[in-house]
Amino acid sequence: MFKTQPQWGERQDSKAAVLRTFAQDLGLDMSAYDAAVADDKTKDRIRKDVTDGTALGVTGTPTFFLNGEKLILNSEQEFRQKLSEAAK
């Protein structure tokens, strides 16, 4: 998904067709995929996730939290160090 993000991310127009192609390429059951995409429960879950993320201060992906704290990271090494310290 990160590799193909320029094809679908950061845009206001629908990318449903692009995402459906990804699902087909993965060999997903397309009837189940289409049903899940159309299901109001799926839309409600997405709305809840957006609301929760906004409340937590998520402004983009990836965003990492460790022990309830939003991490501000400058490097992978810094991320690894924080994980190592938290695991002690």
Backbone hydrogen bonds in HBPLUS format (Angstrom, degrees):
<---DONOR---> <-ACCEPTOR-->    atom                        ^
c    i                          cat <-CA-CA->   ^        H-A-AA   ^      H-
h    n   atom  resd res      DA  || num        DHA   H-A  angle D-A-AA Bond
n    s   type  num  typ     dist DA aas  dist angle  dist       angle   num
A0005-GLN N   A0002-PHE O   3.30 MM   3  5.02 160.9  2.34  98.0 103.5     1
A0007-GLN N   A0004-THR O   2.81 MM   3  5.61 152.6  1.89 128.4 136.4     2
A0008-TRP N   A0005-GLN O   3.07 MM   3  5.41 143.7  2.20 110.4 120.0     3
A0009-GLY N   A0005-GLN O   2.71 MM   4  5.06 164.9  1.73 157.8 159.2     4
A0019-LEU N   A0015-LYS O   2.98 MM   4  6.27 167.3  2.00 161.3 164.6     5
A0020-ARG N   A0016-ALA O   2.85 MM   4  5.97 150.9  1.94 146.0 154.6     6
A0021-THR N   A0017-ALA O   3.02 MM   4  6.22 149.3  2.12 140.9 148.6     7
A0022-PHE N   A0018-VAL O   3.06 MM   4  6.46 151.4  2.15 146.0 153.7     8
A0023-ALA N   A0019-LEU O   3.02 MM   4  6.34 155.4  2.08 146.0 152.2     9
A0024-GLN N   A0020-ARG O   2.94 MM   4  6.27 155.8  2.00 148.6 154.9    10
A0025-ASP N   A0021-THR O   2.86 MM   4  6.11 161.3  1.89 152.0 157.2    11
A0026-LEU N   A0022-PHE O   3.00 MM   4  6.27 137.3  2.19 143.1 154.4    12
A0026-LEU N   A0023-ALA O   3.20 MM   3  5.12 128.3  2.48  92.2 105.6    13
A0028-LEU N   A0023-ALA O   3.13 MM   5  5.60 168.3  2.14 159.0 155.3    14
A0027-GLY N   A0024-GLN O   2.87 MM   3  5.05 153.5  1.94 106.4 115.2    15
A0033-TYR N   A0029-ASP O   2.90 MM   4  6.17 155.1  1.96 149.7 158.0    16
A0034-ASP N   A0030-MET O   2.87 MM   4  5.93 171.9  1.88 145.8 148.0    17
A0035-ALA N   A0031-SER O   3.02 MM   4  6.15 156.0  2.08 142.1 149.1    18
A0036-ALA N   A0032-ALA O   2.90 MM   4  6.08 157.9  1.95 148.1 153.9    19
A0037-VAL N   A0033-TYR O   2.90 MM   4  6.17 160.9  1.94 157.4 162.7    20
A0038-ALA N   A0034-ASP O   3.05 MM   4  6.18 153.4  2.13 144.2 150.9    21
A0039-ASP N   A0035-ALA O   3.01 MM   4  5.99 126.0  2.31 139.4 152.9    22
A0039-ASP N   A0036-ALA O   3.31 MM   3  5.10 138.6  2.50  92.3 103.5    23
A0042-THR N   A0039-ASP O   3.03 MM   3  5.43 129.3  2.29 106.5 118.5    24
A0043-LYS N   A0039-ASP O   3.31 MM   4  6.78 158.2  2.36 147.6 153.0    25
A0044-ASP N   A0040-ASP O   2.83 MM   4  6.03 156.8  1.88 149.6 156.2    26
A0045-ARG N   A0041-LYS O   2.94 MM   4  6.11 153.0  2.02 141.9 149.0    27
A0046-ILE N   A0042-THR O   3.00 MM   4  6.30 155.1  2.06 150.3 156.7    28
A0047-ARG N   A0043-LYS O   2.99 MM   4  6.24 163.9  2.01 150.1 154.3    29
A0048-LYS N   A0044-ASP O   2.92 MM   4  6.16 158.3  1.97 148.6 154.6    30
A0049-ASP N   A0045-ARG O   2.91 MM   4  6.14 158.6  1.96 147.7 153.6    31
A0050-VAL N   A0046-ILE O   2.91 MM   4  6.18 159.2  1.96 154.9 160.2    32
A0051-THR N   A0047-ARG O   2.92 MM   4  6.16 163.0  1.95 150.6 155.4    33
A0052-ASP N   A0048-LYS O   2.82 MM   4  6.01 166.2  1.84 155.1 159.0    34
A0053-GLY N   A0049-ASP O   2.85 MM   4  5.96 162.9  1.88 147.7 153.0    35
A0054-THR N   A0050-VAL O   2.90 MM   4  6.05 161.7  1.93 150.7 155.6    36
A0055-ALA N   A0051-THR O   3.00 MM   4  6.20 161.2  2.04 149.2 154.3    37
A0056-LEU N   A0052-ASP O   3.06 MM   4  6.31 139.0  2.24 143.4 154.4    38
A0056-LEU N   A0053-GLY O   3.16 MM   3  5.10 127.1  2.45  93.6 107.3    39
A0058-VAL N   A0053-GLY O   2.84 MM   5  5.05 160.8  1.87 154.2 148.2    40
A0057-GLY N   A0054-THR O   3.06 MM   3  5.11 155.2  2.13 103.1 111.0    41
A0071-LEU N   A0064-PHE O   2.85 MM   7  5.62 177.1  1.85 155.2 156.0    42
A0066-LEU N   A0069-GLU O   2.86 MM   3  5.26 156.8  1.91 143.6 147.5    43
A0069-GLU N   A0066-LEU O   3.06 MM   3  5.26 162.0  2.09 109.9 115.7    44
A0079-PHE N   A0075-SER O   3.19 MM   4  6.50 153.9  2.26 141.6 148.5    45
A0080-ARG N   A0076-GLU O   2.86 MM   4  6.19 162.7  1.89 156.4 160.6    46
A0081-GLN N   A0077-GLN O   2.90 MM   4  6.10 154.3  1.96 147.3 154.6    47
A0082-LYS N   A0078-GLU O   3.01 MM   4  6.25 162.2  2.04 149.7 153.5    48
A0083-LEU N   A0079-PHE O   3.00 MM   4  6.26 159.6  2.04 152.3 158.2    49
A0084-SER N   A0080-ARG O   2.89 MM   4  6.07 158.6  1.93 147.6 153.8    50
A0085-GLU N   A0081-GLN O   2.91 MM   4  6.13 162.0  1.94 153.2 157.8    51
A0086-ALA N   A0082-LYS O   2.97 MM   4  6.11 155.4  2.03 144.5 151.3    52
A0087-ALA N   A0083-LEU O   3.02 MM   4  6.18 136.0  2.22 142.6 153.8    53
A0087-ALA N   A0084-SER O   3.24 MM   3  5.18 131.0  2.49  93.4 106.1    54
A0088-LYS N   A0085-GLU O   3.32 MM   3  5.52 155.7  2.38 103.0 110.0    55
